Amino acid sequence: MSRTLEIVDDVAAEFSERVIEAYLSRPSSTFSLALSGGSTARACYEHLAASAGTQIDWWNVDLYWGDERCVPLDDPDSNYRLARESLLDRVGAANATYPMRCDEGPDPYQLRLSELGRIDLVHLGLGPDGHTASLFPESAALEADPGRLVTSNTDPLGHNPHPRMTLTFTGIARAHLVLVTVSGEAKREALQRVFGDGDVPAARVTADRVVFLADRAAAGDLGPISG
């Protein structure tokens, strides 16, 4: 496992380049991509939709989600809705989309990911409290059984509303590549802790390759880090 921090001028543009690169080097005909939520993710998906052009054939892409709020899929807080508006509606369609549905519980999603095997790319964000996906500080999902890829979770500290469904650390670790996009000064302290004391959930993310893409406002005094 390697973990790096790269400081970039434009997080969305760099994210798009990395997704296109991963797609073009995919090991099989179908490319599996797990999506995120939040304002940084929206900017990333809008840029990807605009810049991918003919480099990505979306009929070769299967879309999954790293986490979801337990709200209707058309709710403004839904990560599925965010991805639909910022990506799917702009590129037309994908080969398959697999939204997380809280009313079904995590087991069907667990089965789907078990059948998939490895995930080509998982996109994550970073919360000001150091959470990623919906793996919140002090929450039960942090100690999920190692065989559990997907679980339900809530934020015991009350900073993040709505019950959630989320990939576990084990589920994320099935990725060939994890891209964590971090923008803005509000994320600076959390990013410092990821690469400092490591006492935040995002510091526990593992995969074949984990790459944090941070802008200068988020990075603060941090420089590039290779691992």
N, C-alpha and C positions, 0 to 999 in steps of 0.2 A: 504494500500500500504506500502510495506517495501522497503528500499533502503540500500544496504550494499556495502562496499568496502572491497575486499579481496586481500591481497598481496600474489602473488604466484611466485614460481620459474620458472614455465613453463606455459605460458598462453595457448598455444595450447593444451597441455596435460590436463590442468584443464578444458578447454572448452569442450574437447571431453568427459571427465567424466561426466560433467553436462548434456550434450546432451543425452548421453546414459541413465543416471539416469532419465531424464525427459521422454524419450521414454518408458522406462520400467514401469513408473508409469502413463502413459497416461490414460486419463479418457475414451477414446473410442478406437476402433480398428485402426483408422487412426490417424497418428501423423502429425500435421501441423507445418512446420518449415519455417520461413522467413529468408533469407540469406542476407549477406552484401557484401561489396567489400573492396579492399585494401590489402596491403601486410600482415597485421596481419590476416585478414580473410583467405587469401590463406593458410597460415601456419596452421590455425585452421582446415580448411577443409581437407587438406592433412593428418593431424594427425588423424582426425576423420575417414577418409576413411581407414587408415591403422590399426586403433585400434578397430573399432566397431566390426569387425568379425561377428559372428553369433548373437551378442547381439541386433543388429538392423536388422530387415527385411525391406529392403528398399521398398518392394512392399506394405508396410503399411505406407509409408511416402509421403506426399504431400508437394512439395517445392514451396514456394512463395519468393518474393524479397521485401526487405525493401525500396530499392531505385534503380534507374537505370539511367545511362547516356543516353541521347538521341542520340545513335549511333547504327549502325547495331549490331545485336546480336553476330556476329562473329568478331567484332572490338576488338582490344587489350584492349581498355578502358571499354569494356562492363562487368558489374558485372555478367551477365548471363554466358559469356564466361569464366570468372574466376571460377565460380562455376562448370561449366561443366568440365574444365580441372583439377581442384583440387579435385573434389568430384564425380560428376556423372560418368565421364569416368572411375573412379577407382572402383566404387561400382557396375557399370553395368547399373543401371537405378533406377528410383523411381516410385512409383505408379502414380504420376502425377507431372508435372512441369508447373508452371504458370509464365512465364517471363513477366515483365512489357514491354509494347510496346507503345512507345511514340507516334507513328503515329496513334494509336487508341484513344489517350487522356486518361485521368484518369477515366472516367466514367465506362468503362467495368471492370476495376480492382476494382473500388468501389463496383460495383454490386457483383462481385465474393466474395469479403471479407464480404459483407453484408450477403450473403447466407451462408458463412462459419460460421459466428458468432464469436467465440473466436479462437485465435491463440494459439497453445500450447507453442511455443517458438519463440521469435524474437531475432535474433542476430544483434547487432549494433557495430559500431566502434566509435572512437572519433577522430575528426580532431584537428590539432594544434590550430585552431581558435575556438574550442569548439563546432563545429557542429557535429551532428550525423544524420544517414541516409543522406538525402540531405536537412536538415533543417539548413540553413546557418544564421549566424548573420545578422540582419537587413533585412532579406528576407521576402517576402509576405507570405510564407507558415507558418511562425511562428504565424500568426493571422488568420489561416484558420477557416472557419465556423466550429463550434463544430460537426456538422453532417457530415462533410467531412472527409473521411478516407484516401483518396489518392488525391494528387494534383500535378500539375506541379510547377516547381520552378526554379529559377536561383540564382546565387550568385551575389548580387549587388556590392560587394566589389571586385569582379574579381579574387579571389584567386583560385576558383575551376571552371575549364572550362566545357563547354557543358551545355545546358539546361538539366533539370532532371525531373524525375517522382519520387515521394517519398510518403511514408506513412506520415501522419500528426501525431501530438501528440495524437489525438483521435484514429487514427488507431493503433498506437503502444500500447496504453492503453488497447486495447482488448486482449493483450497477458496475458497468465497465468504467463509466465516467460520471462523476458528480460535479456539477457546476453550481457554486453558491454565489449569487450576485448580491452585492452590498453597496448601497448608495446612501449618501447623506451623513451629516454630522451626528444625527440622532443614533446611528448605528456604531459610532466610533468606540464607545466604551465596550460594547459587546464584542466587537472584533478584536480589540486589545486583549480581552480575556480569553478569546479562542486561542490566540497565539501567545498568551501570557500564562496565567495560572491554570487555564484549561478547565475552570470550574463552571462551565456553562454547557448545556446540552449540545450545542453545535460543535463543540470541541471533540465530541465522541463519534462524529460521523467518520465512517471508513468505507472504502470501496477500492477498486483497482487503482483509480486516480481520483483525488479530490482536489479541485481547483477553486479557490476563492478569487473572484474578480471584484475588486473594490475600487471605487473612485477615490480621489485625493481627500475629499471631505470625510469619508468614512475611515480612511487609512490613518489620518493624522500623522503621527511620528513614525508609524510603521513603514518599513521598506519592503521590497520583494523578499519573499522567503521561499526557499526550495527545500523539499523534504523527500 
